[in-house]
Amino acid sequence: MATPARERPILLTGCNGQLGCVLRQTLAPLGTVLAFDRQSLDLADADALRRRVAECRPGVIVNAAAYTAVDKAETEADIAHAVNAVAPGVLGEAAAAIGALVVHYSTDYVFDGTAKGAYREEDAPNPLNVYGKSKLAGERALQASGAQHLIFRTSWVVGAQGGNFAKTILRLAAERETLNVVDDQYGAPTSAALLAETTARILRRYYRQTRKTQDFPCGLYHLTATGATSWHAYAALILAEAQKAGCALKLTAKGLTPIPSSAYPLPAARPANSRLDCTRLQHTFDLRLPPWQQGVTQTLQQIFEL
C-alpha cells in the first residue's frame, strides 16, 4: 500500500522568494518541508526536476518558483517559457508517477483586462504579454500532466521578502519629491502571507480527507484579497503608512500624481482590469478572504521592521 501523502515530505520550490519565504514557515507544521531555491533546484532544468522529485518522493509539491520579470520576459522569452510553461508540466508528470499533489501559483496576467467585472475561472484567458502567455501555458501543462493539482491564480503579490511594488514606492519616496503612478489599472494587492496561510489551510484539509484523495476538490481557483484599487491609490496607502511609521521621506501626498498607462509605456502591456472573482475558492473551502488593505498594512509593518 502506498504511503499516505501526509506521511511524506512536502517539496517546496522557490523557497527564498517573497512567497516561498512565507510558505517555509506556514508549511512547517504540516510535516517535513524539503525547501529548494534557484541554486539548488533550477526550474529551467527539466531533468533535474525529474530527478529531485524521484529522490524525495514527496506527497505534495508546492511550486512557488517562477520567472516574474514581466518586462524582461519580452526579450527573455526562452527562459520565461522554460520556468513558467515547461516546468509545471514536468513537475506534474513526475508527481503523477508517485501519486503526489502539485500546488502551483498563476497570475491575473493570463487575462487581457477588457472584462467589465471580476474574472471567473471559466472566463477565456487572453494574455497580453510573454509573461502572461508563459504562465497560461504552465497552467495547461500541469492540467494535462495527469497529476492531482491545485492552481491558484493571484494578483499584485506583496511580501516582506523579495522585490515588489510596495518596496519600490518606499525607495522612491525616500529619494524623490514627486512621483507619477498609473491610475487606470485595477486589481487586488495580495499578501504573500494570505497566499501561504490559505495554501496551508487547504493542505490540512487535503491531509484530513477521509475518502479517497481522488475525491478532493482539486482544480483551478482564483485567490486574492478582496476589494480592488488602482496602482496610484495603492501607492497613496503605502505612503500614508510609511509617514505614520516615521519613515524619512521626501515624497508627500501632494507630490504623488495619478497618470494614465499611456503616459508610462513599458515593454510589456498590462491588463487594465486584474480583478479576480474568488467565489469558487471561498465556497469550496469555506474561506473568508480579507480586504486587500489588511494584508498590505501588515506586510508594510514587517518591511518597516527589517
Stockholm file with secondary structure:
# STOCKHOLM 1.0

chainA/1-306         MATPARERPILLTGCNGQLGCVLRQTLAPLGTVLAFDRQSLDLADADALRRRVAECRPGVIVNAAAYTAVDKAETEADIAHAVNAVAPGVLGEAAAAIGALVVHYSTDYVFDGTAKGAYREEDAPNPLNVYGKSKLAGERALQASGAQHLIFRTSWVVGAQGGNFAKTILRLAAERETLNVVDDQYGAPTSAALLAETTARILRRYYRQTRKTQDFPCGLYHLTATGATSWHAYAALILAEAQKAGCALKLTAKGLTPIPSSAYPLPAARPANSRLDCTRLQHTFDLRLPPWQQGVTQTLQQIFEL
#=GR chainA/1-306 SS CCCCGGGSCEEEESTTSTTHHHHHHHHGGGSCEEEECTTTCCTTCHHHHHHHHHHHCCSEEEECCCCCCTTGGGTCHHHHIIIIIIHHHHHHHHHHHHTCEEEEEEEGGGSCSCCSSCBCTTSCCCCSSHHHHHHHHHHHHHHTTTCEEEEEEECSEECSSSCCHHHHHHHHHHHCSCEEEECSCEECCEEHHHHHHHHHHHHHHHHHCCSCGGGSCCEEEECCCBSCEEHHHHHHHHHHHHHHTTCCCSCCGGGEEEECGGGSCCSSCCCSBCCBCCHHHHHHHTCCCCBHHHHHHHHHHHHHHC
#=GC SS_cons         CCCCGGGSCEEEESTTSTTHHHHHHHHGGGSCEEEECTTTCCTTCHHHHHHHHHHHCCSEEEECCCCCCTTGGGTCHHHHIIIIIIHHHHHHHHHHHHTCEEEEEEEGGGSCSCCSSCBCTTSCCCCSSHHHHHHHHHHHHHHTTTCEEEEEEECSEECSSSCCHHHHHHHHHHHCSCEEEECSCEECCEEHHHHHHHHHHHHHHHHHCCSCGGGSCCEEEECCCBSCEEHHHHHHHHHHHHHHTTCCCSCCGGGEEEECGGGSCCSSCCCSBCCBCCHHHHHHHTCCCCBHHHHHHHHHHHHHHC
//
